[in-house]
Amino acid sequence: MATKIDKEACRAAYNLVRDDGSAVIWVTFKYEGSTIVPGEQGAEYQHFIQQCTDDVRLFAFVRFTTGDAMSKRSKFALITWIGENVSGLQRAKTGTDKTLVKEVVQNFAKEFVISDRKELEEDFIKNELKKAGGANYDAQTE
């Protein structure tokens, strides 16, 4: 059966993370049967990491505050999590299903495909976003 996405519900969750006035900094998109729907959401990145278990595949849209001494700004990441115990067929389908998620999640600085929990560490993600962001004025401070 072909995978579908609940675009309206997923877009509402996506916009909640993009809203700087919202405390929600992450949302997951999970499979409910053959439909991708919004999953959990939260204000603490560590709570997101807890969603990423070995038997789950999910997509996440996460807001990070990055920047340097000169400016702070929000950067967004699209994370695809594929747990260690996810079957080969489901792993393969996740790649094609991501195109459905990208119809909703259109603005992000960097995309990650992760199956190792070490790569979910906040510092690792922030560092990658900083590299993708261009100018780094921290190097000029003494």
Salt bridges, closest charged atoms under 4 A:
GLU8 OE2 - ARG11 NH1 3.70
ASP97 OD2 - ARG57 NH1 3.90
ASP97 OD1 - LYS93 NZ 3.72
GLU103 OE1 - LYS7 NZ 2.95
GLU111 OE2 - LYS98 NZ 2.62
GLU111 OE1 - LYS102 NZ 2.81
GLU122 OE2 - LYS126 NZ 3.90
GLU128 OE2 - LYS131 NZ 3.18
ASP138 OD2 - LYS130 NZ 3.28
